[in-house]
């Protein structure tokens, strides 16, 4: 099936995906293996891999607690499989920066992450039968789900991803900031946008009465009008009219 289907075909595929039918497929997985695979990954991501029995979403932060990469982590007989939410090169480069004396190997595998529309995830050898990749950005927008590009540089708490942080797991990159913010309210959250004028290229600042109150992360022309996702200050009421700066 084409990566970018025609309008009618796109509508049919989108309707199926929104109804929880079918799956999307993303090529390229990273195998992390070696004697130090567990201790190394445990010190890099926000999840406690000692409890891992099935696929889980994980974030990779910087020392300021901001999201750099994200991936689904699958248990593997030789270590762990990482299915990147961005690019394979991106998550691999993020991990390589922190390998010093760790006995780990990062191996790219020609496998696929299948993301079912009902929320299940699995590893497969092919992406045959998947929904067209070109539909995925619109699907996520309509579901209110951020892409990695929408959340990169943000705190997990500010984009509704605190459930991907396992407190009490021990030290990892960004853990000190997460511990400092535990139980504290953050000032931003992820919200949907409906455009009243043609879409402009994101990201861009959002202003309310001349004051910056957020940032549009993604804006698209859709069959339902101009829609987008933004990180907004919580005091801005839902339904407020903001301007692009």
C-alpha positions as CSV (number, residue, x, y, z in Angstrom):
1,X,0.0,0.0,0.0
2,X,1.3,3.5,-0.8
3,X,2.9,5.5,1.9
4,X,0.7,8.5,1.0
5,X,-2.7,7.2,-0.1
6,X,-5.3,9.2,-2.1
7,X,-8.0,11.2,-0.3
8,X,-10.7,8.6,-0.4
9,X,-8.3,5.8,0.5
10,X,-6.8,7.8,3.3
11,X,-10.2,8.4,4.8
12,X,-11.0,4.6,4.7
13,X,-7.7,3.7,6.3
14,X,-8.1,6.5,8.9
15,X,-11.5,5.3,9.8
16,X,-10.2,1.7,10.4
17,X,-7.3,2.9,12.5
18,X,-9.5,5.2,14.6
19,X,-11.9,2.2,15.2
20,X,-8.9,0.2,16.5
21,X,-8.4,-1.9,13.5
22,X,-5.1,-2.8,11.8
23,X,-1.6,-1.7,12.6
24,X,1.2,0.6,11.6
25,X,4.8,-0.7,11.0
26,X,8.1,1.1,11.7
27,X,11.3,-0.4,10.3
28,X,14.6,-0.8,12.2
29,X,15.2,-2.0,15.7
30,X,18.2,-1.7,17.9
31,X,19.5,-4.7,19.9
32,X,21.3,-3.8,23.1
33,X,23.3,-6.8,24.3
34,X,26.3,-7.8,26.3
35,X,27.2,-8.4,30.0
36,X,26.3,-4.8,31.0
37,X,23.1,-4.5,28.9
38,X,20.8,-4.3,31.8
39,X,22.9,-2.0,34.0
40,X,23.7,0.3,31.1
41,X,20.1,0.7,29.9
42,X,18.9,0.9,33.5
43,X,21.1,4.0,33.8
44,X,19.8,5.6,30.6
45,X,16.0,5.3,30.5
46,X,13.1,6.2,32.7
47,X,11.7,2.7,33.2
48,X,12.8,0.0,35.6
49,X,13.9,-2.8,33.3
50,X,14.3,-5.2,36.2
51,X,10.5,-5.6,36.0
52,X,10.4,-6.0,32.3
53,X,8.2,-8.8,31.1
54,X,6.7,-7.3,27.9
55,X,7.0,-4.1,25.8
56,X,7.1,-0.8,27.6
57,X,7.5,2.8,26.4
58,X,10.6,4.5,27.8
59,X,12.1,8.0,27.6
60,X,15.7,9.0,27.4
61,X,16.3,12.3,29.1
62,X,19.2,14.8,29.3
63,X,20.7,16.1,32.5
64,X,18.0,18.8,32.7
65,X,15.2,16.2,32.6
66,X,14.2,17.1,29.1
67,X,13.2,14.4,26.6
68,X,15.8,13.6,24.0
69,X,14.6,10.2,22.6
70,X,11.8,7.7,23.2
71,X,11.5,4.0,22.3
72,X,9.5,0.9,23.0
73,X,11.7,-1.6,24.9
74,X,11.1,-5.3,24.3
75,X,12.8,-8.1,26.2
76,X,15.1,-10.2,24.1
77,X,17.0,-13.4,24.8
78,X,20.3,-11.6,24.2
79,X,19.3,-8.4,25.9
80,X,16.8,-5.7,24.9
81,X,15.3,-4.5,21.7
82,X,14.6,-0.8,21.2
83,X,12.0,0.3,18.7
84,X,12.6,4.0,18.3
85,X,9.8,6.5,18.2
86,X,12.0,8.8,16.1
87,X,14.9,7.4,14.1
88,X,17.1,4.4,14.6
89,X,20.2,6.7,14.1
90,X,18.9,9.1,16.8
91,X,18.4,6.6,19.6
92,X,21.6,4.8,18.7
93,X,23.6,8.0,18.9
94,X,22.0,9.0,22.2
95,X,23.1,5.7,23.7
96,X,26.6,5.7,22.2
97,X,27.3,9.1,23.9
98,X,27.1,7.4,27.3
99,X,29.1,4.2,26.6
100,X,32.4,4.4,28.4
101,X,33.6,1.2,29.9
102,X,30.3,-0.6,29.6
103,X,30.4,-4.0,27.9
104,X,27.5,-3.5,25.6
105,X,26.9,-3.8,21.9
106,X,24.4,-1.8,19.8
107,X,23.3,-3.9,16.8
108,X,20.8,-2.6,14.2
109,X,18.3,-5.3,13.1
110,X,16.1,-5.4,10.0
111,X,12.9,-5.9,12.1
112,X,9.7,-4.0,12.4
113,X,7.8,-2.5,15.3
114,X,4.1,-3.2,14.8
115,X,1.9,-0.7,16.6
116,X,-1.6,-1.9,16.5
117,X,-4.4,0.7,16.6
118,X,-5.8,-1.0,19.7
119,X,-2.6,-0.2,21.5
120,X,-0.7,-3.5,21.3
121,X,2.9,-3.5,20.2
122,X,5.0,-6.4,18.8
123,X,8.2,-7.2,16.9
124,X,7.8,-8.6,13.4
125,X,10.0,-9.5,10.5
126,X,8.0,-7.5,8.0
127,X,5.6,-4.6,7.8
128,X,3.4,-6.3,5.2
129,X,-0.3,-5.5,5.6
130,X,0.4,-2.3,7.6
131,X,-1.6,0.9,7.3
132,X,0.2,3.5,5.0
133,X,2.9,5.3,6.9
134,X,1.7,8.6,5.6
135,X,-1.6,8.3,7.6
136,X,0.2,8.0,10.9
137,X,0.8,11.7,11.7
138,X,-2.8,12.5,11.1
139,X,-4.0,9.5,13.1
140,X,-1.9,10.5,16.1
141,X,-3.1,14.1,15.8
142,X,-6.8,13.0,15.9
143,X,-6.0,10.7,18.8
144,X,-4.2,13.5,20.7
145,X,-1.0,11.5,20.7
146,X,2.3,13.3,20.4
147,X,5.1,12.3,18.0
148,X,8.7,12.3,19.4
149,X,9.3,15.6,17.5
150,X,6.4,17.1,19.5
151,X,7.8,16.3,22.9
152,X,11.6,16.6,22.4
153,X,13.0,19.1,24.7
154,X,10.1,19.0,27.1
155,X,9.7,17.6,30.6
156,X,7.7,14.3,30.7
157,X,5.3,16.0,33.2
158,X,4.6,18.8,30.7
159,X,3.4,16.5,27.9
160,X,1.4,13.9,29.9
161,X,4.1,11.2,30.0
162,X,4.7,10.9,33.7
163,X,3.4,7.4,33.6
164,X,6.6,6.5,31.7
165,X,8.8,7.5,34.6
166,X,9.4,4.8,37.2
167,X,10.2,6.5,40.5
168,X,12.5,4.7,42.9
169,X,14.3,2.7,40.2
170,X,17.7,4.2,41.0
171,X,20.0,6.6,39.1
172,X,19.6,7.4,35.4
173,X,20.3,10.4,33.2
174,X,17.8,13.1,34.3
175,X,16.8,11.2,37.4
176,X,17.8,14.1,39.8
177,X,15.4,16.5,38.1
178,X,12.6,13.9,38.1
179,X,13.1,13.3,41.8
180,X,13.1,17.1,42.5
181,X,9.8,17.5,40.6
182,X,8.1,14.4,42.1
183,X,4.7,15.5,43.5
184,X,5.0,19.0,42.3
185,X,2.7,20.6,39.8
186,X,4.2,21.7,36.5
187,X,2.9,24.8,34.7
188,X,2.4,23.4,31.2
189,X,0.4,20.6,29.6
190,X,-0.3,19.2,26.1
191,X,-3.4,20.5,24.4
192,X,-5.1,20.3,21.1
193,X,-5.4,23.2,18.7
194,X,-8.0,24.1,16.2
195,X,-6.9,26.7,13.7
196,X,-9.0,29.7,12.7
197,X,-6.7,30.6,9.8
198,X,-4.4,28.7,7.4
199,X,-1.8,26.6,9.1
200,X,1.7,28.1,9.6
201,X,4.8,26.0,9.9
202,X,5.4,24.8,13.5
203,X,7.0,25.1,15.9
204,X,6.0,28.7,16.8
205,X,5.1,30.7,19.9
206,X,1.5,31.1,21.0
207,X,0.4,34.4,22.5
208,X,-2.5,35.5,24.6
209,X,-3.0,39.2,24.9
210,X,0.5,39.7,23.7
211,X,2.1,37.3,26.3
212,X,3.7,34.0,25.4
213,X,1.7,31.2,26.9
214,X,2.8,28.2,24.9
215,X,4.3,26.7,21.8
216,X,2.6,25.0,18.9
217,X,4.5,21.8,18.3
218,X,2.7,20.5,15.2
219,X,0.0,22.0,13.0
220,X,-1.6,20.3,10.0
221,X,-4.2,20.9,7.3
222,X,-6.7,18.0,7.8
223,X,-10.0,17.0,6.4
224,X,-11.5,18.5,9.6
225,X,-9.7,21.8,9.3
226,X,-6.5,23.1,10.7
227,X,-5.5,21.0,13.8
228,X,-2.5,20.8,16.0
229,X,-0.8,20.0,19.3
230,X,0.8,22.5,21.6
231,X,2.4,22.7,25.0
232,X,0.4,25.4,26.9
233,X,0.4,27.1,30.3
234,X,-2.3,25.5,32.4
235,X,-3.9,28.8,33.3
236,X,-5.0,29.3,29.7
237,X,-8.6,28.0,29.6
238,X,-9.7,25.5,27.1
239,X,-11.4,27.2,24.2
240,X,-9.2,30.4,24.5
241,X,-8.2,32.1,21.3
242,X,-4.5,32.4,21.1
243,X,-2.3,33.9,18.3
244,X,0.7,32.5,16.6
245,X,3.8,34.6,17.3
